Amino acid sequence: MATPPIRSSTLQHGKMKKDESFLGKLGGTLVRKKKVKEVNSLHEEGKHAINTPMLPASTDLHPEDTLLEENAERTMLDPTSREDPKFKDLQRVLIDWINNELEEERIIVKDLEEDLYDGQVLQKLFEKLSGQKLNVAEVTQSEIGQKQKLQTVLEAMNELLQLHGSPCEWRVDSIHSKNLVAITSLLVSLAVHFRAAIRLPEHVSVQVVVVKKREGILQTSHVRKELTTTTELMMGRFERDAFDTLLDHAPDKLNIVKKSLITFVNKHLNKLNLEVTELESQFADGVYLVLLMGLLEGYFVPLYNFYLTPENFEQKVHNVSFAFELMQDGGLKKPKARPEDVVNLNLKSTLRVLYNLFTSYKNMD
């Protein structure tokens, strides 16, 4: 007697029901997860639409910038200002200054936002400039520890700058959140207070986005923030030297000084069959400065260290910066002029550099 097919059919049917049940559960789980994800996405999108109806599309906000309490505000650098050449130039000058001051500490700063936010470099810079030792932990990994250190460092700096509770551009939260405008403002104030041997770029300003929360809505506005003014206003009249006076009041005597400097540099450059007739233009690419330093110090400068025929602004700045390094290696103080000023044919800057060489090497044959 043949075995009835019922068992097989029943098993198959049972298996199908089991599979359908498993797939159903799996599918249901996936559908529920997808729906939850969609709901969360829509929730975030809706919250963003409600909270930021007035926010310009071009402003790149960090998530932290939208987490504001009622009536609170946050400022940040407008993306267009971040690429401003003058602002980048100011950052380079400040970075070079910090690295020069902290050379003995073997601290090298490459990025103001990433290297100064935790208070470690600011502590060392303050102690070097002021001669005071702060009672803070040397290394702090936690956010709380970093902010506590920053609080101590900034209080000491504000005391020194005689702010005494006056409103300032920098606070613990702004520095720790890597606010570049706050960090730059603080460094400029320190450089001015300590009469740093640097020449800050003049008239540097940036656009700042101010985000405020009013009645649950984020409102934005743009404010122009001035970071530097003129050298005279920032550093005081003591920064004016003999060349300022000559240019302003005695142009006839200036020509005598220029002739003396031309005679001095040609005395040495003639050894390479080179001759200078115009100080501001012929030293602007840095080549003659590099060669002159080699002649004055009695060594050959390898050609791979500089651009013998510079083709652009950056290569010229490299040459002048390299010449400045050679001057410091020779025991001279770092020039107050900026390489960019020499490249830009700034007569006073070029004269300051050459006069510094003249006073140090005038008795050399």
Salt bridges, closest charged atoms under 4 A:
GLU44 OE1 - LYS47 NZ 3.76
ASP65 OD1 - ARG74 NE 3.29
GLU73 OE1 - LYS212 NZ 3.80
ASP78 OD2 - HIS222 NE2 3.40
GLU83 OE1 - LYS88 NZ 2.85
ASP89 OD1 - ARG92 NH2 3.70
ASP89 OD2 - ARG338 NH1 2.37
GLU101 OE1 - LYS128 NZ 3.29
GLU113 OE1 - ARG82 NH1 3.04
GLU114 OE1 - LYS178 NZ 2.93
GLU127 OE1 - LYS133 NZ 3.74
GLU138 OE1 - LYS124 NZ 2.96
GLU138 OE2 - LYS133 NZ 3.87
GLU143 OE2 - LYS147 NZ 3.31
GLU159 OE1 - HIS164 ND1 3.45
GLU169 OE2 - LYS225 NZ 3.15
ASP173 OD1 - LYS147 NZ 3.50
GLU232 OE2 - ARG237 NH1 2.40
GLU232 OE1 - ARG240 NH1 3.70
ASP241 OD2 - ARG352 NE 2.56
ASP244 OD1 - LYS348 NZ 2.78
ASP244 OD2 - ARG352 NH2 3.01
ASP248 OD2 - ARG240 NH2 2.38
GLU340 OE2 - ARG92 NE 3.96
GLU340 OE1 - ARG338 NH1 3.86
ASP341 OD1 - ARG338 NH2 2.86
